[in-house]
Amino acid sequence: MIPSASKLVVFTLLPLALAAVEPKQAVWAGATFGPDGPWNAVEVSIGGQPKISLFPGRMWHTFVTTSDYCAFNNSVPHCGSGTYLKDSAVAGSSTTSPAGAARRIEYKPPTQQLNAGVEARGSANLYLDKIDMQFSSGLVQNHSVALIESQSQMLAYPGGTLYPVFTGCLNVGAPDPQQIFTGGGGKAGVNASMIPWALKEAGTIPSSSFGLHYGSASPSAKVSGSLVFGGYDRNRVVGDVLSLDGDLWSSVTLQNITLRVIKGNSPFPSLSDGSTPNLLIQGNSSMPTAGLPVLLDPCSPYLTLPRSTCDAIASHLPVTYNASLGLYLWNTTSPLYSRVVTSPSTLALTFMGASNTESLTIHVPFTHLNLTLSPPFVTGAPVPYFPCFTGGVGAYVLGRAFFQDAFLGANWETKRMWLAQAPGPNIPAGVDVAAVQSSEDGAIGAGKNQWEASWDGVWKALGDEETGDGSNNSTAGRTGDGSSGTSVGGAAEGGGSSGLSTGAVAGIGVGAAVGGMILIAAVGWFLWRRRRGAEAVSPAVTQVTPAPGTAGEPSLGGYYDEAKELSGMNGPVEAPAGERSPYYEMPGDQPVGQWHPR
């Protein structure tokens, strides 16, 4: 019989244990990262090592840069978010290391799984290690960690220049609780844990789910990030919520892109009635009438869209196209520039829901589309740019630039995603956390915030004397970048004696062919795109001219050599039905701890 005092202790602790099963908030870093942002990032610890900052939004694996990767050329600023110390993590073999020590898996995921929107070269070594989410009971054992550690693992841009991976990406779950690596010949397999599933099974959170609003590190309109496992912050959801079937590798239908003026006069010379026609299809008669399949990928940086779409948008803006980077540079000397990026004007994107009767428009203010390129993308002073991107590997992707102003959530247990408008800088200081239950598959509830009010005091509505009527002789869509003494899109400046020599760098970029795993959900669209060839730009769209230093430049030179097309990389290849399986079988003759893909 239990003594009375013991009974009191048991029944006193029981409510506390039950209360602990609640949504948990990730910890965001105090610094911002990326030479094409800046961007917010979350802090975690992997393998008991010092904290590392990562962009959240990946399925299956967490990608991290290693200390060896940063040592290849320490004069290039690409490791400010911290690194994974591989030598410390894998000391000892997989059969003798203590529990939680990193174990290698022979399967090597393509580096392309890091992001869908920018071409990524090479393949990643995969390890199992523990990850600490920095909140109570936030330790997850045997998580799959993909390493960015080789000089072949680079990002390739349209002009042929290779750039390093700057920051890794954090796993936010997957449709299955574990990624299963089975051993042949009756040998035991290995299960890689997915973060929200493991937290749910440990009784830490109520469901395998997450809610994410990236927020913005824009100096003029900062919004802190929000990542909640097992629920979401209602303050980050404004207005209607669009329910979507599938996961982060499933495409959603983008129906429309327009420019909108929310209040005041228009800053756009060609726009006086408050909105434009559908810029998504302008200049491209072969675009599907139902809309464009796109991927939602917070680990990609840009709005990776057809060149015709980017040009149609750019024709209304004081920007110029930089062919080397596949991006558009703001002309900061044009009076239109400050009017566009400070006024209540937005890029409005309309999506179709799970049925064609549902749709949602998300507004991304141009204040948040005034991002900055720093070294190694430029030499000299930072250059403001508009993040419509014409490169990539064939997928059309909405990345971090979009998620500055969009909420993304998912319940992995019901395979349901949610997309909603996120607020601007003026939101309550606290959080209004709501739990997502395991069976939740309907629309989640929004908070009480009003979207326009969240931008009060940040925007400046234009009066009659400030309209973009073109009378100031500024032209949109074809001016230079206005930056004196700055080279854009070439290689980084030389400096420092350590790291790779010029000869050593000449081999960068020769790696495994980019995996198409992340593109399968939208493969029909991508194959169609390959067949139609180059996209025609409507004569009505103002043609943009190359930025200074890109037209006829003799050589990119510098640290990163011109990218060469990988053997066999001739565009997306349709995979057999059901091939997107996360399971891998180990041949029976392999020793325990050596895991090979099927």
C-alpha positions in Angstrom: 0.0 0.0 0.0 1.3 3.4 -1.0 1.7 5.8 2.0 -0.4 8.9 2.0 2.5 11.3 1.5 3.6 9.3 -1.6 0.1 9.4 -3.0 0.2 13.2 -2.6 3.4 13.4 -4.5 2.2 11.2 -7.3 -1.1 13.0 -7.8 0.7 16.4 -7.6 3.2 15.5 -10.3 0.6 14.0 -12.7 -0.9 17.3 -13.8 2.6 18.7 -14.4 3.5 15.8 -16.6 0.3 16.2 -18.6 0.8 19.9 -18.9 4.2 19.3 -20.5 2.6 17.8 -23.6 2.2 21.1 -25.4 3.6 22.9 -28.4 7.2 23.9 -28.2 8.8 26.9 -29.7 12.2 26.7 -31.5 14.8 29.2 -30.4 15.8 31.8 -33.0 19.3 33.1 -33.3 20.0 36.7 -32.4 22.1 37.2 -35.6 21.0 37.0 -39.2 22.7 35.1 -42.0 23.3 34.9 -45.7 24.9 37.1 -48.4 21.6 37.2 -50.3 19.3 38.2 -47.4 19.8 38.7 -44.6 17.7 35.9 -43.2 16.5 34.8 -39.8 17.6 31.3 -38.6 17.0 29.0 -35.6 19.5 27.7 -33.2 20.1 24.0 -32.4 22.9 21.8 -31.0 23.9 18.7 -32.9 25.9 15.9 -31.2 26.4 18.0 -28.0 28.5 20.5 -30.0 28.2 24.3 -29.8 25.1 25.8 -31.2 24.6 26.1 -34.9 22.1 28.3 -36.8 20.0 26.7 -39.6 17.2 27.8 -41.9 14.2 25.6 -41.0 12.1 23.9 -43.7 13.7 20.6 -44.8 12.1 17.1 -45.0 13.9 13.9 -43.9 17.4 15.2 -43.3 19.0 18.2 -41.6 21.8 19.6 -43.7 24.8 21.2 -42.0 28.1 22.7 -43.1 31.3 21.2 -41.5 34.4 22.9 -40.2 36.3 21.3 -43.1 34.0 22.9 -45.6 34.7 26.3 -44.2 38.5 25.7 -44.3 38.5 25.3 -48.1 38.7 29.0 -48.5 38.4 31.0 -45.3 38.6 34.3 -47.1 35.1 33.7 -48.5 32.4 34.6 -45.9 30.2 31.5 -45.9 30.4 30.0 -42.4 29.0 32.7 -40.0 26.2 30.5 -38.8 28.4 27.9 -37.2 29.6 24.5 -38.3 29.4 20.8 -37.4 32.6 19.3 -36.1 32.7 16.0 -37.9 36.0 14.8 -36.5 34.5 15.1 -32.9 31.2 13.6 -33.9 32.4 10.4 -35.5 35.3 9.5 -33.2 35.1 5.7 -32.9 33.3 3.2 -35.1 29.5 2.8 -35.3 29.8 -0.4 -33.2 32.0 0.9 -30.4 30.8 4.5 -30.0 28.6 5.3 -27.1 24.8 5.8 -27.6 24.1 9.0 -29.5 27.5 9.2 -31.2 27.3 9.8 -34.9 27.1 6.7 -37.1 27.6 6.8 -40.9 25.0 5.6 -43.4 26.4 4.7 -46.8 23.4 6.1 -48.7 24.4 9.6 -50.0 21.5 12.0 -50.7 22.1 14.5 -53.5 23.1 17.9 -52.2 20.1 19.1 -54.3 17.9 17.9 -51.5 19.2 20.9 -49.5 16.9 23.2 -51.6 14.7 23.0 -54.6 15.2 26.5 -56.1 18.9 26.8 -56.8 21.1 24.1 -58.5 23.2 22.3 -55.9 26.1 20.1 -56.9 27.5 16.9 -55.4 26.2 14.5 -52.8 26.2 14.5 -49.0 27.6 12.0 -46.5 24.8 11.0 -44.1 25.2 10.3 -40.4 22.9 9.6 -37.4 23.5 12.0 -34.5 21.5 13.5 -31.7 20.0 17.0 -32.1 18.9 19.3 -29.3 16.1 21.8 -30.1 17.0 24.0 -27.2 13.7 23.7 -25.4 12.5 21.5 -22.6 12.6 17.8 -23.5 13.8 18.8 -27.0 16.5 16.2 -27.4 16.1 13.8 -30.4 18.4 10.8 -30.8 19.4 9.2 -34.1 18.5 12.1 -36.4 19.7 12.0 -40.0 22.3 14.7 -40.6 23.6 15.3 -44.1 27.0 17.0 -44.3 28.1 19.8 -46.6 31.8 19.0 -46.4 33.2 18.5 -49.9 34.4 21.1 -52.4 32.2 19.5 -55.0 29.1 20.6 -53.0 28.5 24.0 -54.5 25.6 26.2 -55.6 25.6 26.8 -59.4 24.2 30.1 -60.8 23.0 30.8 -64.4 26.2 32.6 -65.4 28.4 29.6 -64.6 29.8 30.7 -61.3 29.8 28.4 -58.3 29.3 29.6 -54.8 29.5 27.8 -51.5 26.6 26.7 -49.3 26.3 29.4 -46.7 24.0 27.9 -44.1 22.4 24.5 -43.6 18.7 23.6 -43.3 16.8 22.1 -40.4 14.4 19.2 -40.7 10.8 20.0 -39.8 9.5 16.5 -40.2 8.4 14.0 -42.9 5.3 12.0 -43.8 6.6 9.0 -42.0 7.9 8.8 -38.4 11.3 7.4 -39.4 13.5 7.0 -42.4 14.2 3.3 -42.4 17.5 1.7 -43.4 17.0 -2.1 -43.4 19.8 -4.6 -43.1 20.0 -7.6 -45.3 20.5 -11.2 -44.2 18.4 -10.7 -41.1 20.7 -8.1 -39.7 19.2 -5.2 -37.7 18.3 -2.0 -39.5 18.7 1.6 -38.5 15.9 4.1 -38.1 16.5 7.8 -38.5 14.2 9.9 -36.3 12.2 12.8 -37.7 12.1 15.6 -35.2 8.4 16.3 -34.7 7.5 12.6 -34.7 10.2 11.8 -32.1 9.0 14.7 -29.9 5.4 13.5 -30.1 6.3 9.9 -29.3 8.3 11.1 -26.3 5.2 12.9 -25.0 6.8 16.3 -25.5 4.3 17.7 -28.1 0.7 16.7 -28.9 1.2 15.9 -32.5 3.8 15.5 -35.3 3.2 19.0 -36.8 4.8 22.4 -37.1 3.9 26.0 -37.8 6.4 28.3 -39.5 6.6 32.0 -40.2 10.1 32.9 -41.3 9.7 36.6 -40.6 12.1 39.1 -42.0 15.5 40.5 -41.2 14.9 43.6 -43.3 16.4 46.6 -41.4 13.4 48.7 -42.2 10.7 46.1 -41.5 12.0 43.5 -39.1 9.7 40.6 -38.2 11.0 37.9 -35.8 10.7 34.3 -36.8 8.3 31.7 -35.4 8.7 28.0 -35.5 6.4 25.9 -33.3 6.4 22.1 -33.1 3.1 20.4 -32.2 1.1 23.6 -33.0 1.5 27.1 -34.2 1.3 30.8 -33.1 -2.1 32.2 -34.0 -0.5 35.7 -34.1 1.3 34.6 -37.3 -1.9 33.6 -39.2 -4.0 36.5 -40.6 -7.3 36.0 -42.4 -8.3 32.9 -44.3 -6.3 29.7 -44.3 -5.8 27.5 -47.4 -5.8 23.8 -46.7 -3.5 21.7 -49.0 -3.0 18.0 -49.4 0.4 16.4 -49.4 3.8 17.5 -48.1 6.7 19.8 -48.8 7.6 17.9 -51.9 4.1 18.2 -53.3 3.4 21.1 -55.7 0.7 23.7 -55.2 -1.0 25.6 -58.0 0.0 29.3 -58.4 -2.9 30.9 -60.4 -2.0 34.5 -60.5 0.6 37.1 -59.8 -0.2 40.8 -59.7 1.1 44.1 -58.4 -1.2 45.7 -55.8 -1.4 49.1 -54.3 -3.0 48.8 -50.9 -3.6 52.5 -50.2 -2.5 55.8 -51.5 -1.3 56.5 -55.0 0.6 54.1 -57.1 4.4 54.1 -57.2 4.4 52.3 -60.5 4.5 54.4 -63.7 2.4 51.9 -65.7 -0.1 51.2 -62.9 -2.8 53.7 -61.9 -5.9 51.6 -61.1 -4.4 49.6 -58.1 -3.6 46.3 -59.8 -2.1 44.7 -62.9 -3.2 41.9 -65.2 -1.9 38.4 -64.4 1.8 38.7 -64.7 2.3 35.0 -64.2 1.2 34.3 -67.8 2.2 37.5 -69.5 4.6 36.9 -72.4 4.1 33.1 -72.3 1.3 31.8 -74.4 2.2 28.2 -73.5 1.7 28.6 -69.7 -1.0 26.3 -68.5 -4.3 28.1 -68.1 -5.0 26.4 -64.7 -1.9 27.8 -63.2 1.7 27.0 -62.5 2.7 24.1 -60.2 5.2 25.4 -57.6 7.0 24.0 -54.6 6.9 25.7 -51.2 10.4 25.5 -49.9 11.6 27.7 -47.0 15.2 26.3 -47.6 15.4 27.9 -51.0 16.2 31.7 -51.0 14.3 33.2 -53.9 11.1 33.3 -56.0 12.3 30.8 -58.7 9.9 31.5 -61.6 9.8 31.4 -65.4 11.9 34.1 -67.0 8.8 35.4 -68.8 7.1 35.9 -65.4 10.1 37.6 -63.8 10.5 39.9 -66.8 6.8 40.8 -66.7 7.1 41.8 -63.0 10.4 43.6 -63.7 8.8 45.7 -66.5 7.0 47.7 -63.8 10.0 48.1 -61.5 13.3 50.2 -61.5 15.5 47.1 -61.9 17.9 45.5 -64.3 18.4 41.8 -65.0 21.8 40.3 -64.0 22.4 37.4 -66.3 25.3 36.0 -64.3 23.1 35.6 -61.1 19.7 35.2 -62.7 18.5 38.0 -60.4 17.2 41.6 -60.7 19.1 44.5 -59.3 17.3 47.6 -57.9 18.3 50.9 -59.4 18.8 52.8 -56.2 19.4 56.1 -58.0 15.9 56.1 -59.5 13.2 58.1 -57.6 10.9 55.2 -58.3 13.1 52.9 -56.1 12.3 54.5 -52.7 8.7 54.9 -53.7 8.2 51.3 -54.5 10.0 49.8 -51.5 8.5 52.2 -48.9 4.9 52.5 -50.1 1.9 50.2 -49.4 2.5 48.1 -52.6 2.8 44.4 -52.8 3.5 41.4 -55.0 0.2 39.5 -54.7 0.3 35.7 -55.4 -3.0 33.7 -55.6 -3.1 30.0 -55.0 -5.6 27.2 -55.6 -6.5 25.0 -52.6 -7.3 21.3 -52.4 -10.3 22.0 -54.7 -10.7 24.5 -57.5 -13.4 26.3 -55.5 -10.8 27.4 -52.9 -8.2 30.1 -53.4 -6.1 32.5 -51.3 -4.0 35.6 -52.1 -0.9 36.3 -50.2 0.7 39.7 -50.3 4.5 40.1 -50.1 5.2 43.9 -49.7 8.0 45.3 -51.8 9.6 46.5 -48.6 10.5 42.8 -48.0 11.5 42.3 -51.6 14.3 44.8 -51.2 17.0 42.3 -50.3 20.8 42.7 -50.3 23.6 40.9 -52.1 26.9 40.9 -50.2 30.3 39.1 -50.9 30.9 36.7 -52.5 28.0 37.6 -54.8 29.4 41.1 -55.2 32.7 42.8 -54.6 32.5 46.3 -53.0 29.4 47.7 -51.4 26.3 45.6 -50.9 23.8 45.8 -53.7 20.0 45.8 -53.3 18.2 43.2 -55.4 14.7 41.9 -56.3 14.6 38.1 -55.6 12.9 36.9 -58.8 15.2 34.1 -59.9 15.5 32.6 -63.4 18.0 29.8 -62.6 17.5 26.4 -60.8 17.1 22.9 -62.1 13.6 23.2 -63.7 11.4 23.4 -60.6 9.5 26.6 -59.8 9.8 27.4 -56.2 8.7 29.9 -53.6 11.4 30.2 -51.0 12.4 32.4 -48.0 11.7 35.7 -49.8 8.0 34.5 -50.0 7.9 33.1 -46.4 8.8 36.5 -45.0 5.1 37.2 -45.4 3.5 33.7 -45.5 2.7 31.2 -42.8 3.3 27.5 -43.6 2.1 24.7 -41.3 1.7 20.9 -41.6 0.2 18.0 -39.7 2.4 15.0 -40.8 -0.1 12.6 -39.3 -2.9 13.6 -41.6 -0.7 14.7 -44.5 -2.3 18.1 -44.5 -0.6 21.5 -45.0 -1.8 25.0 -44.4 -0.9 28.3 -46.1 -1.9 31.7 -44.9 -1.0 35.4 -44.9 1.5 36.3 -42.2 1.6 39.7 -40.5 4.0 42.6 -40.8 6.2 44.1 -38.1 3.4 45.3 -35.8 2.3 42.2 -34.0 1.8 41.5 -30.3 5.0 40.9 -28.4 3.8 37.7 -26.9 2.8 34.4 -28.6 -0.7 32.9 -28.9 0.2 29.2 -29.2 -2.5 26.8 -30.4 -2.0 23.0 -30.3 -2.5 20.9 -33.4 -4.1 17.6 -32.5 -3.1 14.3 -34.2 -6.4 14.1 -36.1 -6.4 17.7 -37.2 -7.0 17.9 -41.0 -9.4 20.9 -41.3 -8.4 24.5 -41.5 -6.6 25.9 -38.5 -7.8 29.1 -36.9 -6.3 32.6 -37.4 -5.5 35.1 -34.8 -7.2 38.5 -34.3 -4.6 40.6 -36.0 -5.5 42.8 -39.1 -2.9 42.6 -41.9 -2.9 46.3 -43.0 -2.7 47.4 -39.4 0.4 45.2 -38.9 2.1 47.6 -41.4 1.0 50.9 -39.9 3.9 53.2 -39.3 6.2 51.2 -41.6 4.6 52.0 -45.0 4.3 55.5 -46.3 1.3 56.1 -48.6 2.1 58.2 -51.6 0.4 61.5 -52.2 -0.4 63.1 -55.6 3.0 64.7 -55.9 4.8 61.4 -55.4 3.1 59.1 -57.9 5.2 57.0 -60.2 3.8 58.8 -63.3 7.1 58.6 -65.2 7.5 62.3 -65.4 10.8 62.2 -63.7 12.2 60.4 -66.8 13.1 57.3 -64.7 12.6 54.1 -66.7 11.4 50.9 -65.1 12.8 47.5 -65.9 16.0 48.4 -67.7 18.2 50.8 -65.6 21.6 50.0 -64.2 22.1 49.1 -60.6 23.5 52.5 -59.7 26.2 51.1 -57.5 29.6 52.8 -57.9 32.7 50.7 -57.6 30.8 47.5 -57.2 31.1 44.3 -59.3 28.0 42.1 -59.3 27.7 38.4 -60.2 31.3 37.7 -60.7 33.7 36.0 -58.4 34.7 37.0 -54.9 37.8 39.1 -54.4 41.0 37.4 -53.6 42.6 37.6 -50.2 44.2 35.4 -47.6 46.8 32.7 -48.1 44.9 29.8 -46.6 42.3 27.7 -48.2 42.2 26.4 -51.8 44.7 27.4 -54.4 43.5 28.6 -57.8 44.4 25.3 -59.3 42.6 23.3 -56.6 39.5 25.4 -57.1 39.5 24.5 -60.8 38.1 21.1 -59.9 35.1 22.5 -57.9 31.8 21.5 -59.3 32.5 17.9 -60.4 30.1 15.8 -58.3 27.2 13.4 -58.4 24.3 14.3 -60.7 21.6 16.3 -59.0 18.9 14.1 -57.6 15.4 14.7 -58.9 13.8 13.4 -55.7 12.4 16.7 -54.6 10.9 17.5 -58.0 8.8 14.3 -58.6 5.5 15.9 -57.3 5.7 18.5 -60.1 7.5 16.4 -62.7 4.7 16.7 -65.3 5.1 20.4 -65.3 8.9 20.3 -65.5 8.9 17.8 -68.4 6.4 20.1 -70.2 8.7 23.0 -69.6 11.7 21.1 -71.1 9.6 20.3 -74.3 8.5 23.8 -74.9 12.2 25.1 -74.9 13.0 28.7 -74.3 10.2 30.9 -73.1 9.1 33.8 -75.3 8.8 37.2 -73.8 5.8 39.3 -74.8 6.7 42.3 -76.9 4.6 44.3 -74.4 7.1 43.5 -71.7 10.0 46.0 -71.4 13.2 44.1 -72.2 15.7 44.5 -69.4 19.4 45.0 -70.2 22.3 43.3 -68.5 23.8 44.9 -65.4 27.1 46.6 -65.6 29.9 44.0 -65.7 27.7 41.2 -67.1 27.4 42.0 -70.8 30.4 40.8 -72.6 32.5 40.4 -69.5 35.7 38.5 -70.4 35.8 36.0 -67.5 34.3 35.5 -64.1 37.6 34.4 -62.8 38.4 34.5 -59.1 37.7 31.7 -56.5 35.0 29.8 -58.4 35.4 28.5 -61.9 32.7 28.5 -64.5 30.2 25.7 -63.9 30.2 22.8 -66.4 27.1 20.8 -67.2 27.2 17.5 -65.3 27.2 14.3 -67.3 23.8 12.9 -67.7 22.1 16.0 -66.3 19.8 16.7 -69.3 16.8 17.9 -67.4 14.3 16.1 -65.2 13.5 12.4 -65.9 10.2 11.0 -65.0 10.4 8.4 -62.3 8.3 5.3 -62.1 5.3 5.5 -59.9 6.1 5.1 -56.2 9.8 5.5 -56.6 10.0 8.4 -54.1 10.6 6.0 -51.3 12.7 6.9 -48.3 13.6 3.3 -47.6 17.0 1.7 -48.3 18.1 -1.9 -48.0 21.5 -3.0 -47.0 23.0 -6.0 -48.9 23.4 -9.0 -46.7 27.2 -9.2 -47.1 27.7 -5.8 -45.6 29.0 -5.4 -42.0 26.7 -3.9 -39.4 26.8 -0.1 -39.6 27.4 0.0 -43.4 24.1 0.9 -45.0 23.6 1.0 -48.7 20.8 2.4 -50.8 18.6 -0.1 -52.6 
